[in-house]
């Protein structure tokens, strides 16, 4: 079975604002170069699974005749459809285990920070069915190890989120552990002999204190915590905010800090 954790409208809005990072150009180019090498043009159809609010689908849009984003959450898809200017993208409600495409019709199947929620057996069976010969899978994501820097704070900012993870640990699913393993089990289960996993692709970005706190709020384990203990969850966000501002020596939530995170990408090519 697939998991349905991002369907509430409020959570979808938070996720659109904070939770789904836009993959760096290095990851996008890695995927496109892999597809060019293994299959070559034309690039007719890309399908982005667990597309959420459409960040990855929009990155693929200029490189394919058609992109289809699929997600179980209609609230997430409503956020995706609200972004104008991408006329070759369509969004459909559905799962990675039951794809609405004919056999041998898809050039590229992607999933960005989503594949750990899939039922591996069902997804890989469908991937084998819908991909064209030499069509490719690209499953990308990042672990929860990221590093923050501001001015002369040194490493003090990086003590905050490990404390948050300790609080959220009882609400953290085995699927998130799979994401932090860089999809090890899913990688091993891919039946195609031609596969590889690229790790430790650095992504450096700037974000505001507000966004750093918003990322915490967007986490699925935080949302589970919030449903179970709403007052404690609100106090956790307040604590994160207070600690960030104090360590940085600032008062504005719009103050920008530097963040470094590391992506990985599982790549596979269906045999001829």
ZICORLIN-V299705 format. One record per residue. RES is the residue in three letters. BURIAL is + if it has 9 or more other ideal C-beta (glycine too) atoms within 8 Angstrom, else -. Layout:
res:RES burial:BURIAL
res:RES burial:BURIAL
//
This chain:
res:UNK burial:-
res:UNK burial:+
res:UNK burial:-
res:UNK burial:-
res:UNK burial:-
res:UNK burial:+
res:UNK burial:+
res:UNK burial:-
res:UNK burial:-
res:UNK burial:-
res:UNK burial:+
res:UNK burial:+
res:UNK burial:+
res:UNK burial:+
res:UNK burial:+
res:UNK burial:+
res:UNK burial:+
res:UNK burial:+
res:UNK burial:+
res:UNK burial:+
res:UNK burial:+
res:UNK burial:-
res:UNK burial:+
res:UNK burial:+
res:UNK burial:-
res:UNK burial:+
res:UNK burial:+
res:UNK burial:+
res:UNK burial:-
res:UNK burial:+
res:UNK burial:+
res:UNK burial:+
res:UNK burial:-
res:UNK burial:+
res:UNK burial:+
res:UNK burial:+
res:UNK burial:-
res:UNK burial:+
res:UNK burial:+
res:UNK burial:-
res:UNK burial:-
res:UNK burial:-
res:UNK burial:+
res:UNK burial:-
res:UNK burial:+
res:UNK burial:+
res:UNK burial:+
res:UNK burial:+
res:UNK burial:+
res:UNK burial:+
res:UNK burial:+
res:UNK burial:+
res:UNK burial:+
res:UNK burial:+
res:UNK burial:+
res:UNK burial:+
res:UNK burial:+
res:UNK burial:+
res:UNK burial:+
res:UNK burial:+
res:UNK burial:+
res:UNK burial:-
res:UNK burial:-
res:UNK burial:+
res:UNK burial:-
res:UNK burial:+
res:UNK burial:+
res:UNK burial:+
res:UNK burial:+
res:UNK burial:+
res:UNK burial:+
res:UNK burial:+
res:UNK burial:+
res:UNK burial:-
res:UNK burial:+
res:UNK burial:+
res:UNK burial:+
res:UNK burial:+
res:UNK burial:+
res:UNK burial:+
res:UNK burial:-
res:UNK burial:-
res:UNK burial:+
res:UNK burial:-
res:UNK burial:-
res:UNK burial:+
res:UNK burial:-
res:UNK burial:-
res:UNK burial:+
res:UNK burial:-
res:UNK burial:+
res:UNK burial:+
res:UNK burial:-
res:UNK burial:+
res:UNK burial:-
res:UNK burial:+
res:UNK burial:+
res:UNK burial:-
res:UNK burial:+
res:UNK burial:-
res:UNK burial:+
res:UNK burial:-
res:UNK burial:-
res:UNK burial:+
res:UNK burial:-
res:UNK burial:+
res:UNK burial:+
res:UNK burial:+
res:UNK burial:+
res:UNK burial:+
res:UNK burial:+
res:UNK burial:+
res:UNK burial:+
res:UNK burial:+
res:UNK burial:+
res:UNK burial:+
res:UNK burial:+
res:UNK burial:+
res:UNK burial:+
res:UNK burial:+
res:UNK burial:-
res:UNK burial:+
res:UNK burial:+
res:UNK burial:+
res:UNK burial:+
res:UNK burial:+
res:UNK burial:+
res:UNK burial:+
res:UNK burial:+
res:UNK burial:+
res:UNK burial:+
res:UNK burial:+
res:UNK burial:-
res:UNK burial:+
res:UNK burial:+
res:UNK burial:+
res:UNK burial:+
res:UNK burial:+
res:UNK burial:+
res:UNK burial:+
res:UNK burial:+
res:UNK burial:+
res:UNK burial:+
res:UNK burial:-
res:UNK burial:-
res:UNK burial:+
res:UNK burial:-
res:UNK burial:+
res:UNK burial:+
res:UNK burial:+
res:UNK burial:-
res:UNK burial:-
res:UNK burial:+
res:UNK burial:-
res:UNK burial:-
res:UNK burial:-
res:UNK burial:+
res:UNK burial:+
res:UNK burial:-
res:UNK burial:+
res:UNK burial:+
res:UNK burial:-
res:UNK burial:-
res:UNK burial:+
res:UNK burial:+
res:UNK burial:-
res:UNK burial:-
res:UNK burial:+
res:UNK burial:-
res:UNK burial:-
res:UNK burial:+
res:UNK burial:+
res:UNK burial:-
res:UNK burial:-
res:UNK burial:+
res:UNK burial:+
res:UNK burial:+
res:UNK burial:+
res:UNK burial:+
res:UNK burial:-
res:UNK burial:-
res:UNK burial:+
res:UNK burial:+
res:UNK burial:-
res:UNK burial:+
res:UNK burial:+
res:UNK burial:+
res:UNK burial:-
res:UNK burial:+
res:UNK burial:+
res:UNK burial:-
res:UNK burial:+
res:UNK burial:-
res:UNK burial:-
res:UNK burial:+
res:UNK burial:-
res:UNK burial:+
res:UNK burial:-
res:UNK burial:-
res:UNK burial:-
res:UNK burial:+
res:UNK burial:-
res:UNK burial:+
res:UNK burial:-
res:UNK burial:-
res:UNK burial:-
res:UNK burial:+
res:UNK burial:+
res:UNK burial:+
res:UNK burial:-
res:UNK burial:+
res:UNK burial:+
res:UNK burial:+
res:UNK burial:+
res:UNK burial:+
res:UNK burial:+
res:UNK burial:+
res:UNK burial:+
res:UNK burial:+
res:UNK burial:+
res:UNK burial:+
res:UNK burial:+
res:UNK burial:+
res:UNK burial:+
res:UNK burial:+
res:UNK burial:+
res:UNK burial:-
res:UNK burial:-
res:UNK burial:-
res:UNK burial:-
res:UNK burial:-
res:UNK burial:-
res:UNK burial:+
res:UNK burial:+
res:UNK burial:-
res:UNK burial:+
res:UNK burial:+
res:UNK burial:-
res:UNK burial:-
res:UNK burial:+
res:UNK burial:+
res:UNK burial:-
res:UNK burial:+
res:UNK burial:+
res:UNK burial:+
res:UNK burial:-
res:UNK burial:+
res:UNK burial:+
res:UNK burial:-
res:UNK burial:-
res:UNK burial:-
res:UNK burial:-
res:UNK burial:+
res:UNK burial:-
res:UNK burial:+
res:UNK burial:-
res:UNK burial:+
res:UNK burial:+
res:UNK burial:+
res:UNK burial:+
res:UNK burial:+
res:UNK burial:+
res:UNK burial:+
res:UNK burial:+
res:UNK burial:+
res:UNK burial:+
res:UNK burial:+
res:UNK burial:+
res:UNK burial:+
res:UNK burial:+
res:UNK burial:-
res:UNK burial:-
//
